[in-house]
Amino acid sequence: MIQSHYQWQLADTDDSKLATQLAQEFDLAPVVAQILISRGYDSSEQVDRFFCILN
């Protein structure tokens, strides 16, 4: 495995319930859901639009 030269730090959020919901709904790893929330994607509609742009 490639070793990272950086230590990732996530912002503390109180949105663990939302992160769990988004992770389950979109079949994401919980950390990915947390990153999306910290980037301002805090609803199912916003996350869906984000992934549609990528396709």
Secondary structure, DSSP 8 states (H G I E B T S, - for coil): ----SS-------S-HHHHHHHHHHHT--HHHHHHHHHTT--SHHHHHHHHHHH-
